């Protein structure tokens, strides 16, 4: 989260800087106490060094060690540093944080931060040890030393967590996350209704039934996942191919083997089907779909990392109406199309998960997104750095970097249903839901 602060005339005689705060986990009360504590320290540090905090940027419960974790507050801080101006608070000439590892714990983020901070002259970096000159060799070396310490600490912590999970799995204990579908809260006892659904789905799949048919049956019965989500083909596939269904233990995408018997280790929970049935149902899927070959920590037999194929995947939501008149709101999936050269792929609301009544050209969506991010007249609600626009439009920005830019600006994009028979591209169908609505509102008022 990011919040702008009005400073009145207090910044007239002080260096205007941004305060950044981040925690990896929130408190049990979910009260964001940790980041508030950091901002309070940053305010005090700024006063002690003739600076004033004019804008705050916050990433509460955001991990900075893993490369697949988004930090919207950090991304907006960098964008504002490149621009040299906070939307509603005026010029920025530096940053204050309680420690370097709040800002970066990976080399990539260190490089991004230093590039943004030094994109203009006379910037400062401030922590509890005082002011640091980011333009000098000594300032860079000090930052690199902090980075090395953060990387080493992160590796040790990750190794301890991996060892802890492995040890639990070797003891036959269930994982500590949300309860798996098919079992009670103790993760040991079968849930009568859910376990029967899983058993029938496995038997039906072995018999030739499609996963889509299973999804439709579960949806018609009003079945929801343990987190309340509606059934999907991916979720059902993962449930019925999990080694847990036959009692086997797995860790990080591999079955655990007893070194004495060379047989798979069995957990303490009740099994739903036999090992033979589990192997049969797994054989009906390609390797990349299996429970054992999915997830960020699991190896894949396909030797490729699964991920979104299309730029706006995960951002577009259906704006069609359900039968009861409510807005659908489901994520729209990307799918190839051979019927149009100008639209070789589309974003479609999937039947079963959503209303199934809305589809839109993929290139149309992405052209609309580019127009929203970089309007031709330069008068859009969000003003991104000019170098970012040039890299995007020249084709110098990679797929993942573009997705990070989109994620830092939009909460999602709602797709309105099209008009039957209309041939031209209707960009108004793509309705942005902006992040940082408070900042955008303040900017439009100013």
C-alpha positions in Angstrom: 0.0 0.0 0.0 1.2 3.6 -0.7 -0.1 6.7 1.0 0.7 10.3 0.3 1.2 12.8 3.1 0.5 16.5 2.8 3.3 18.6 4.3 2.2 22.2 3.9 5.2 24.5 4.2 7.3 22.1 6.3 9.3 21.0 3.3 10.4 24.5 2.4 13.7 24.3 4.3 14.2 20.5 4.4 15.1 17.8 1.9 11.9 16.1 0.7 12.3 12.3 0.9 10.1 9.2 0.7 9.7 6.8 3.6 9.6 3.1 2.6 8.5 0.3 5.0 8.2 -3.5 4.4 7.4 -6.6 6.5 7.5 -10.2 5.3 4.6 -11.1 7.5 1.8 -9.2 9.2 1.0 -9.6 12.9 -1.6 -12.2 13.9 -4.0 -9.3 14.5 -3.5 -8.1 10.8 -3.1 -4.6 12.1 0.1 -3.7 10.0 1.8 -2.7 13.2 5.3 -3.5 11.9 5.2 -1.2 8.9 3.7 1.6 11.0 6.5 1.2 13.5 9.1 1.5 10.6 7.5 4.6 9.2 7.5 6.2 12.7 11.3 5.5 13.0 11.8 6.9 9.5 10.0 10.1 10.4 12.3 10.5 13.4 15.4 9.7 11.4 14.4 12.2 8.7 14.0 15.0 11.3 17.4 14.2 12.8 19.1 14.8 9.4 17.3 17.9 8.1 14.9 15.9 5.9 11.1 15.7 5.8 9.0 12.7 4.7 6.6 13.9 2.0 5.3 10.5 0.8 5.1 7.0 2.3 5.4 3.7 0.4 4.4 0.5 2.1 4.6 -3.2 1.4 2.9 -5.0 4.2 3.4 -8.8 4.4 5.5 -8.8 1.2 8.4 -11.1 0.8 11.5 -9.6 -0.9 13.6 -12.7 -1.3 11.7 -14.6 -4.0 11.6 -13.3 -7.5 7.9 -14.2 -8.0 6.6 -11.9 -5.2 5.1 -8.6 -6.2 5.9 -5.4 -4.2 3.6 -2.7 -5.6 4.8 -0.1 -3.0 8.4 -0.7 -4.0 7.6 -0.5 -7.7 5.7 2.8 -7.2 8.6 4.2 -5.2 11.0 3.5 -8.1 8.6 5.0 -10.6 8.2 8.2 -8.6 12.0 8.4 -8.1 12.5 8.1 -11.9 10.0 10.9 -12.3 11.4 12.9 -9.4 8.0 13.7 -8.2 5.3 12.1 -6.0 1.8 12.4 -7.4 0.3 14.5 -4.7 3.2 15.6 -2.6 5.7 17.3 -4.8 9.4 16.7 -5.6 11.4 13.7 -4.2 15.1 14.0 -3.4 15.8 10.8 -1.5 14.6 7.8 0.4 14.6 6.8 4.1 14.3 3.2 5.4 15.1 1.6 8.7 17.5 -0.8 6.9 18.7 -1.7 3.5 17.1 -5.2 3.6 13.7 -3.5 3.8 14.2 -2.2 0.3 16.1 -5.0 -1.3 17.2 -8.6 -0.6 18.1 -9.5 -4.2 20.8 -8.2 -6.6 18.1 -7.3 -9.2 16.2 -5.1 -6.7 19.4 -3.4 -5.6 20.3 -2.5 -9.2 16.7 -1.2 -9.8 16.7 0.8 -6.6 20.1 2.4 -7.2 19.2 3.2 -10.8 16.0 5.0 -9.7 17.6 6.8 -6.8 20.5 8.2 -8.9 18.5 9.0 -12.0 18.8 12.6 -11.0 21.6 14.5 -9.1 21.7 15.5 -5.5 19.7 12.6 -4.1 20.2 11.1 -0.7 19.7 7.8 1.0 19.0 7.7 4.7 18.8 5.0 7.3 19.3 4.8 11.1 23.0 5.1 10.6 22.7 8.4 8.9 23.0 9.9 5.4 24.7 7.9 2.6 25.9 9.3 -0.7 24.6 6.9 -3.4 26.9 8.4 -6.1 30.2 7.5 -4.5 32.1 4.3 -4.6 32.0 4.0 -0.8 28.2 4.5 -0.8 27.8 1.7 -3.4 30.2 -0.6 -1.6 28.2 -0.1 1.7 25.0 -1.0 -0.1 26.6 -4.1 -1.7 27.8 -5.3 1.7 24.3 -5.0 3.1 23.0 -6.9 0.0 25.5 -9.7 0.5 24.4 -10.1 4.1 20.7 -10.1 3.2 21.3 -12.7 0.5 23.2 -15.0 2.8 20.6 -14.6 5.6 17.8 -15.4 3.1 19.6 -18.6 1.9 20.1 -19.8 5.4 16.5 -19.1 6.3 15.2 -20.8 3.2 17.3 -23.9 3.9 15.9 -24.1 7.4 12.4 -23.9 6.1 13.0 -26.6 3.5 14.6 -28.9 6.0 11.7 -28.4 8.4 9.1 -29.3 5.8 11.2 -32.3 4.7 11.5 -33.6 8.2 7.7 -33.3 8.8 7.1 -35.2 5.5 9.6 -37.9 6.6 7.7 -38.3 9.8 4.5 -38.8 7.8 2.9 -35.6 9.1 0.6 -33.5 6.9 1.6 -30.1 5.7 0.8 -27.1 7.9 -1.1 -25.0 5.3 -4.8 -24.9 4.5 -6.6 -28.3 4.9 -6.5 -30.4 1.7 -9.7 -31.1 -0.1 -11.1 -34.4 1.0 -9.9 -34.3 4.7 -11.1 -32.8 7.9 -9.4 -29.9 9.7 -7.0 -32.4 11.4 -5.7 -33.3 7.9 -5.9 -36.9 8.9 -9.6 -37.9 8.9 -11.5 -38.2 5.7 -14.2 -35.6 5.0 -17.1 -37.9 4.1 -18.7 -35.8 1.2 -15.4 -34.4 -0.2 -13.6 -37.8 -0.1 -16.4 -39.4 -2.0 -16.3 -36.7 -4.6 -12.5 -37.2 -5.0 -12.9 -41.0 -5.2 -15.6 -40.8 -7.9 -13.6 -38.2 -9.9 -10.6 -40.5 -9.9 -12.7 -43.5 -11.0 -14.5 -41.5 -13.6 -11.2 -40.1 -15.0 -9.7 -43.5 -15.3 -12.9 -44.6 -17.1 -12.4 -41.8 -19.7 -14.4 -38.9 -18.3 -13.0 -35.5 -19.0 -11.9 -33.2 -16.1 -14.2 -30.5 -17.5 -17.2 -32.9 -17.0 -16.1 -33.4 -13.4 -15.8 -29.6 -12.9 -19.3 -29.1 -14.3 -20.7 -31.8 -12.0 -19.0 -30.3 -8.9 -20.2 -26.9 -9.9 -23.8 -28.0 -10.3 -23.6 -29.6 -6.8 -22.3 -26.3 -5.3 -18.9 -27.7 -4.3 -16.3 -25.2 -3.3 -12.6 -25.6 -2.4 -11.3 -25.3 1.1 -10.7 -21.6 0.6 -14.2 -21.0 -0.9 -13.2 -21.0 -4.6 -15.3 -22.6 -7.3 -14.0 -25.8 -9.0 -11.7 -25.5 -12.0 -9.9 -27.9 -14.3 -6.6 -27.1 -12.7 -7.8 -27.5 -9.2 -9.5 -30.8 -9.8 -6.5 -32.1 -11.7 -4.2 -31.2 -8.8 -6.6 -32.8 -6.3 -6.9 -36.1 -8.0 -3.2 -36.5 -9.0 -1.9 -35.6 -5.5 0.0 -38.5 -4.0 -1.8 -37.8 -0.8 -5.0 -39.4 -2.2 -3.3 -42.8 -1.9 -1.4 -42.0 1.3 2.0 -41.4 -0.2 4.2 -38.6 1.1 5.9 -36.1 -1.1 8.2 -33.1 -0.6 9.1 -30.5 -3.2 7.6 -32.5 -6.1 9.2 -35.8 -5.3 7.9 -38.9 -3.6 9.8 -39.8 -0.4 11.3 -43.2 -0.5 12.1 -45.5 2.5 15.8 -46.2 2.2 15.4 -49.7 3.7 12.5 -50.9 1.6 12.9 -48.6 -1.4 9.1 -48.1 -1.3 7.2 -44.8 -1.1 6.8 -43.7 2.5 3.2 -43.6 3.7 1.7 -40.7 5.7 -0.4 -40.9 8.9 -3.6 -39.7 7.1 -6.4 -42.0 5.7 -6.1 -42.7 2.0 -9.0 -42.2 -0.5 -7.9 -44.6 -3.2 -5.2 -47.3 -3.7 -1.7 -46.6 -5.0 -2.7 -48.4 -8.2 -5.6 -46.1 -8.8 -3.4 -43.1 -8.2 -0.9 -44.3 -10.7 -3.7 -45.0 -13.2 -5.2 -41.6 -12.9 -1.8 -39.9 -13.2 -1.2 -41.8 -16.4 -4.1 -40.0 -18.0 -2.5 -36.6 -17.8 0.6 -35.0 -19.4 3.5 -34.5 -17.1 3.1 -30.7 -16.9 -0.4 -31.1 -15.4 0.4 -33.5 -12.6 0.5 -32.5 -9.0 4.1 -33.8 -8.8 5.3 -31.4 -11.5 3.6 -28.1 -10.7 4.2 -25.2 -8.3 7.2 -22.9 -8.0 9.2 -25.4 -6.0 8.5 -28.5 -8.0 10.5 -29.9 -10.9 8.8 -30.4 -14.2 9.3 -33.3 -16.6 8.6 -30.8 -19.4 11.8 -28.9 -18.4 10.0 -25.6 -18.7 8.5 -23.2 -16.2 4.8 -22.9 -16.5 3.5 -19.4 -16.6 1.1 -17.0 -18.4 1.3 -17.1 -22.2 -0.5 -13.8 -22.8 0.4 -10.4 -21.5 -2.9 -9.6 -19.8 -3.5 -13.1 -18.3 -4.5 -12.9 -14.7 -5.6 -9.2 -15.1 -8.7 -9.3 -17.2 -12.1 -10.0 -15.5 -15.5 -10.6 -17.1 -17.9 -7.7 -17.0 -20.8 -9.8 -18.3 -24.0 -10.4 -16.3 -24.9 -13.7 -14.6 -28.5 -15.0 -14.8 -29.3 -13.3 -11.5 -28.2 -9.9 -12.9 -24.9 -9.6 -10.9 -21.6 -8.9 -12.6 -19.6 -12.1 -13.4 -16.2 -10.8 -12.3 -14.4 -14.1 -13.1 -10.9 -14.1 -14.5 -10.8 -14.6 -18.3 -8.5 -17.2 -19.7 -6.4 -16.8 -22.8 -7.0 -19.1 -25.7 -5.7 -19.4 -29.3 -7.9 -18.7 -32.2 -7.4 -19.7 -35.9 -10.3 -17.7 -37.2 -8.6 -14.3 -37.4 -5.2 -13.0 -38.3 -5.6 -9.8 -36.3 -6.8 -11.7 -33.3 -4.8 -15.0 -33.1 -5.8 -15.4 -29.5 -8.6 -14.2 -27.3 -9.5 -13.7 -23.6 -12.6 -15.8 -22.8 -14.9 -16.2 -19.8 -14.8 -19.9 -19.2 -18.2 -21.7 -18.8 -18.4 -23.4 -15.4 -16.1 -20.9 -13.7 -17.9 -17.8 -15.0 -20.9 -16.8 -17.1 -19.2 -17.9 -20.4 -20.8 -14.9 -22.2 -17.9 -12.6 -22.8 -14.8 -12.8 -25.1 -12.5 -10.2 -26.5 -9.5 -10.0 -28.9 -6.2 -10.4 -27.1 -4.3 -7.9 -29.2 -7.2 -5.4 -28.6 -6.8 -5.7 -24.8 -3.1 -5.3 -25.0 -3.3 -2.2 -27.3 -5.9 -0.7 -24.9 -3.5 -1.4 -21.9 -0.6 0.3 -23.7 -2.9 3.3 -24.5 -3.9 3.6 -20.8 -0.3 3.3 -19.6 1.2 5.7 -22.2 -1.6 8.0 -23.6 -0.6 9.8 -26.8 -1.3 13.3 -25.3 0.6 12.5 -22.1 -2.4 13.4 -20.0 -3.4 10.1 -18.5 -4.2 9.4 -14.9 -0.9 7.6 -14.4 2.3 9.2 -15.7 5.1 6.6 -16.0 8.7 7.5 -16.7 9.6 8.4 -20.3 12.4 5.8 -20.5 9.9 3.1 -19.6 7.5 4.2 -22.4 10.4 4.2 -24.9 11.6 0.7 -23.9 8.0 -0.7 -24.0 7.1 0.8 -27.4 10.5 0.0 -29.0 10.1 -3.6 -28.0 13.1 -3.5 -25.6 11.0 -4.5 -22.5 10.6 -8.2 -21.9 7.3 -10.0 -21.2 7.8 -10.4 -17.5 8.8 -6.8 -17.0 5.8 -5.6 -18.9 3.5 -7.7 -16.7 5.2 -6.2 -13.6 4.4 -2.7 -14.9 0.8 -3.7 -15.5 0.5 -5.2 -12.0 1.9 -2.0 -10.5 -0.7 0.2 -12.0 -3.9 -1.9 -12.4 -5.8 -3.8 -9.8 -7.5 -5.6 -12.8 -9.2 -4.8 -16.1 -12.9 -5.3 -16.5 -14.0 -6.5 -20.0 -17.5 -5.2 -21.1 -19.5 -7.5 -23.4 -19.2 -6.6 -27.1 -21.8 -5.4 -29.5 -22.9 -8.2 -31.9 -21.9 -7.4 -35.5 -19.5 -4.6 -34.7 -16.3 -5.1 -36.8 -14.0 -2.4 -35.5 -12.0 -2.6 -32.2 -13.9 -1.0 -29.4 -11.3 0.0 -26.8 -13.9 1.3 -24.4 -14.7 -2.3 -23.6 -11.5 -2.4 -21.6 -12.3 -0.7 -18.3 -9.3 -0.2 -16.0 -9.6 -0.6 -12.2 -6.6 1.4 -11.0 -4.4 0.8 -8.0 -3.7 3.7 -5.8 -7.1 5.2 -6.4 -6.4 7.7 -3.6 -3.3 9.0 -5.4 -5.1 9.3 -8.7 -8.0 11.1 -7.1 -5.6 13.6 -5.4 -3.8 14.2 -8.7 -7.0 14.9 -10.6 -8.1 17.4 -7.9 -4.8 19.2 -8.1 
